Amino acid sequence: MEGKDHADSGEAARKRGWWRRWLWDPVVGQLKQGISPDKLGWTIGAGITLGIFPVLGTRAWLCLLAGWWFKLNQPVLHSFKSLVYPLHVALIIPFIHLGQWLYGKEGVRLSFEFLRTQFAEDPWGFWQEFGWIILRAASAWLLVAPFVLVAVKFAVTPILRRVGLKEKPEKP
């Protein structure tokens, strides 16, 4: 009988869908465990904001450090960082252009595919050729990041409060 129950719970998990299984249920689980909607709102905002940081290969480390420093929930932080990966890729070139504009530098014609190929072929040469452009893109992100963080936090916190009222924290 236990095998059948396990199979039924696996089937139920598949029917819930990816969104619910990997994002909604963990968020609700954190509310049930007593994390405040405000803290969870900051965590989701930080995950999304750090998730659009325009330097490849750095987002997980940034989330790890920010989560540790600000005592944010790591699984939720990384889940939302991963959720915005397509946005991260889509915003790399706009951040490069914004960075170039902010520093009064000539615009560059780049594509994400070109940058990825250059990095894969010669990482050191890539940093020598594009390092300043990438630093300018990161500084452009620094200007945008506080607005994204606050906007996401204040957009999701009321939703989390309503969910939190329905979900009472579990008591040991």
N, C-alpha and C positions, 0 to 999 in steps of 0.2 A: 504494500500500500504506500509506503514512504516514497518509492520510486515514482508512483503515479502523482503524488502530491508535488514532488519536485518538478516533474514534467509539466504539470498544470501551472506552477508558478513561473516556469520558464516561458511557457506560452503566453501567460498574462503579461510578462515583461515585454515580450515582442509586440504584443498588441498595443501596449501603452505608447510605443513610438520612441524614436530617438530623443526628441526634444524633451519629452516628459521624463524619460529614464535618466538622461545624463545632465539635465539642467533643472527642471522644475522639482523633481523629487529630492535631489540633494539640497536645494534651497529651502524647501519646505521642511526637510529633515533638520536643517540647521536651526530654523525657527522653533521647531518642536524641542530641540535640545536647549533652547534658551538664549541663543544669540539674538541681539536686538535687531529690529528692522533697520535702524540707522547704521549700525556697524556692517550689516550685510549689504546695505545700499552702497556704502563706501567701498566694500570689497568688490562688488560687481562693477562699480564705476572705475576702480583701479584696474581690474582685469581688462575691461574694454579699452581704457586709456593706454595702458601699457601694451595692450595687444596691437595697437596701431603704430607703435614705435617703428620708425622707418629704417632700422638697421637689422638686416637679416642675421639670425643666430643669436640675438640678444634678448628677445622677449621673455624667454623662460627664466633666464638669470635675473632680469629686472623684476619679474613677478616674485621669484624666490626671495630676493633681497627686500623688496617692498613689503611682502607678506610677513617676513621675519621682523623687519624694523617696526612696522605699524601693527603687528600682531593681528594680521588678517587671516582668514580661513584659506589655506593654500589650495585645497581641491576646488573650491568655488572660484577663487582667483584665476587658477589655471584653466578651468573650464570656460570661463568667459573670455580669457585671452585666446584660447583656441577657437572659440566661436567666431571671433572677428578676423580670423586669418585671411579670408578673401578680401576684407576691407583693408587689412594691413598691406597686402600685395597691391591693391588698387591705389593706395595712397602714397606709396613710395615715390613715384615720379612727381605727383603734386607737391609733396614735401620738399623734394629736391628743387623744384622750380620756385617754391616760396622761399626757401633758404637762399637760393641764388639772388632772388629779387631783394630780400632783406639786406643782403650784404653788398648790393649794387654790383654784382658780378654778372657777366654775360650769361645769358640763358644757354643751356646745353640741351642738345637733342639726344635723349636716351630712351631706351625702352627697358622694361623690366627683364625681358628675355636677354637683351644684350648685357645688362649688368650681371645677371645670373651666370651667363656663359663665361664672361670675363673672370668672375670670381672663381668659378669651378676650374678654369684652366690654370690660373696663377694667383692664388690668394694674396701673396705678398705684393706682387706687381699691381694687383687690383687696388690695394690700400695705398700704394705709392701714387697711383694715377688718380684715384677717386676719393682719397681720404678727406680732403678739405670739402669736397662737395657733400660727402656723407655727414661730416660734422655740421655743415650749414643746414642740411636737412634735419638733423637731430635738434639743432637750436630752433628751427622753425616749429618742430613738434613741441618743444618746450613752451613756446608761446601759445600754442593751441591746446595743449594738454590740460591746463587747469579748467578751461571752459568745458571741455569734454567731460572731465571728471565730475565737476559740479552739476552739469546738465544731466548726466546719467544718474548720479546719486539722487538728485531731486525728482527725477522722473520715476525711478523704481521704488523709492522709499514708501510713497503712499500705497502702492500695490502690496509691498511687503507688509506694511502695517495691517492692511485689510486681511491678508492671508494669515498674519500672526494672530489676529483676534480670533480667527476660526481654529487655529492650531494651538492648543495649550501646550506649554513646555512639559516634557516628560519628567516626572519626579522619580528619583531612585527609591 
